[in-house]
């Protein structure tokens, strides 16, 4: 989606320090999520610059609520106008 919007630099924020550390280590993991980390690293390689940063849970609230909402909704792209559900969390 970021590439469709013309982005070539990506900053990924997470409140999970283990995820951030693993991604900063190029996705190397021996856990059950190894395939997910591998896929994320592969996709991150499509950008000219990618950074992984930890943020506190409160700062990540919009992303958390959006992820929870889209679990049970249709897949769709939105570029011109954000989904109305986002306004509830901003």
Phi and psi in degrees as a GROMACS rama.xvg file:
@    title "Ramachandran Plot"
@    xaxis  label "Phi"
@    yaxis  label "Psi"
@TYPE xy
-62.2818  -39.6856  UNK-2
-67.1535  -37.8403  UNK-3
-60.1461  -32.9769  UNK-4
-82.9451  -1.21825  UNK-5
89.9608  13.5175  UNK-6
-80.3078  137.836  UNK-7
-122.621  -5.58142  UNK-8
-122.434  137.771  UNK-9
-132.885  130.584  UNK-10
-116.047  120.299  UNK-11
-106.365  124.768  UNK-12
-110.796  141.895  UNK-13
-148.826  150.038  UNK-14
-92.6293  6.6747  UNK-15
-104.215  106.368  UNK-16
-63.1488  -34.1751  UNK-17
-62.3198  -41.6593  UNK-18
-64.7487  -46.1182  UNK-19
-61.3358  -46.5712  UNK-20
-61.4254  -41.6347  UNK-21
-64.2825  -43.5197  UNK-22
-69.0985  -35.5218  UNK-23
-66.686  -22.7829  UNK-24
-93.7111  27.6992  UNK-25
60.7746  28.3475  UNK-26
79.8346  7.24673  UNK-27
-69.0699  119.579  UNK-28
-152.224  147.059  UNK-29
-108.843  10.8876  UNK-30
-87.8108  -174.153  UNK-31
-70.7796  -16.6784  UNK-32
-96.5408  15.8694  UNK-33
-53.848  -45.0227  UNK-34
-63.682  -36.3384  UNK-35
-66.4457  -45.8914  UNK-36
-61.6117  -41.405  UNK-37
-59.4519  -45.5071  UNK-38
-62.7703  -42.2349  UNK-39
-62.4595  -43.4887  UNK-40
-64.4837  -39.8263  UNK-41
-61.0862  -46.928  UNK-42
-68.145  -36.1366  UNK-43
-63.5082  -28.62  UNK-44
-66.256  -14.7065  UNK-45
-77.5874  -7.79478  UNK-46
-105.166  148.705  UNK-47
-69.3489  -28.8304  UNK-48
-144.95  127.759  UNK-49
-132.911  130.573  UNK-50
-128.258  149.673  UNK-51
-120.042  121.949  UNK-52
-130.805  144.352  UNK-53
-86.7704  139.211  UNK-54
-131.074  159.399  UNK-55
-74.3303  162.037  UNK-56
-59.0563  -39.3829  UNK-57
-63.5938  -38.9333  UNK-58
-68.8821  -21.2374  UNK-59
-98.551  9.92613  UNK-60
-61.0993  -41.8928  UNK-61
-62.2876  -45.5825  UNK-62
-63.2033  -40.5688  UNK-63
-62.8693  -47.5854  UNK-64
-67.1194  -37.784  UNK-65
-64.2018  -44.069  UNK-66
-61.891  -40.8096  UNK-67
-64.8439  -39.2456  UNK-68
-66.9363  -44.9334  UNK-69
-76.5571  -10.6382  UNK-70
-54.8294  -35.5375  UNK-71
-118.875  27.8119  UNK-72
-123.276  171.62  UNK-73
-71.082  152.073  UNK-74
-76.2284  133.817  UNK-75
-161.859  155.572  UNK-76
-101.866  146.86  UNK-77
-142.631  125.375  UNK-78
-124.519  -45.5398  UNK-79
-70.9346  -41.594  UNK-80
-138.035  122.897  UNK-81
-63.5324  156.24  UNK-82
-62.4462  142.837  UNK-83
-59.8824  -30.0016  UNK-84
-59.6023  -28.7191  UNK-85
-62.6518  -35.451  UNK-86
-62.4224  -25.4843  UNK-87
-67.1319  -26.6317  UNK-88
-104.997  -4.47464  UNK-89
